[in-house]
Amino acid sequence: MRLRSFLIAVLILFSVQLYAQSTEIRSRFEMLDELLGENSFFDNHLTGFMLYDLDSQWVQYEKNSHMNFIPASTTKLLTFYASVLILRDSTVSFRYVNNGNEITIWGSGDPSWKYSSVPQPKLVEFFKPYNKINFSLENWKDTPFGYGWQWDDYYFSYSPERSPFPVYGNIVTFTNTNKVPVSNIPLFNSMLSKSDKEIRGVQRDFISNTFYYNPPLYINQFSTLPFITSPDLMAKLLEESLGKSVSLTKQHIPGNARVFKGGSIKPLWREMLQESDNFIAEQILMMVSDVLFNELNSERAIDYIKKNHMADFPDAPQWVDGSGLSRHNLVTPRSMITLMVKLDNLLPRNELMQLLPQGGINGTLKNNYKAPRPYVFAKTGTISNHHALVGLVKGNSGKLYAFAFMNNNYLNKASEIRREMEKVMLFIKENY
């Protein structure tokens, strides 16, 4: 009898706990629905959301998670995933064969050389024994601009051209020196002209590397602009940077070509994810293609990753570039959750959280989602009328959740969207 009474008591206690737990889950769901559902702020434009418990593997809440959204720069998470799988922990700067004091190289897409925001590969030391460098572009099977990029972004620093062996990040900076622009790349000082256009900085011609400024109106301290790449220009920039003779050649990569690895890829990941660097994202995708196929072809690399590593996504992404500059990219929130789960399985969780922007701490989240301790670790994505946030959120319970929060076709200011999103994320922090 005592045993029976004890078992009944345990069963009653378990039932009470289960009821309390289910009541709490239902209450949290209803409150999230008030923030995100019908008649909420997010009911006046297309919004998709999913919250997923990484440990229990249960969906906590979803809204329109099956619908496709323009992901903007959260596309970089797809590129990040591809590079973790293929590049692992190091960059591939170029491939080469040497013959005495002469060397032939094929660029592998590494964006690091002379790019101020990342560590530098030791190229000067490597090329020191060689008197002549032959530079081939026979492995370049892509275009300077990605599919669907906006033509009128051509003179903004966030939209530089892609290339096999970039120098200076394919951008040039003019500094106001005694009211005259002076380039950080000496070659471009001879390409500067005066103009009577109503501009206060330096601008570039649409179809040429002609830069111009208006002397009476010139007040900008710095002007950073992309330049038009070409084989001849790349050879000249390499000559100028390395102090070596560089000649163009049309030699194909032989089977015995060796690989020069520039260094750890983690600084590139950090810059791509935290600062949302479009150029680095595109070039990382080129390095992925190089390792897979010995050629630089972003479309081919994307197709490979989709077929071999994304076949189990609930919805196949329409993925067209490395950075998210293109509005042709489309992905569903639930596929983004699948991506975050895969990244969580590939990398130590703490490392993943450190690589992503942290709310109130760094990167593109430095001024948002502030708290005594960071609770949002996520990649942002913003282009006109579209804003997304995908990553991890930590509740006060200490549990970690993956989430995808995507907004398209709104007419509000982006700051209003972020403010309302922060209310949702803060609720998750305080109640999960």
PyMOL commands that set and color helices and strands:
alter all, ss='L'
color gray80, all
select helices_A, chain A and resi 2-36+41-43+72-86+123-127+151-153+168-170+186-191+215-217+231-242+266-274+278-293+298-309+333-346+349-355+363-365+414-431
alter helices_A, ss='H'
color red, helices_A
select strands_A, chain A and resi 46-53+58-63+94-99+102-107+132-136+171-177+180-183+192-194+203-204+211-213+222-226+245-249+258-260+376-383+386-394+400-408
alter strands_A, ss='S'
color yellow, strands_A
deselect
rebuild
show_as cartoon
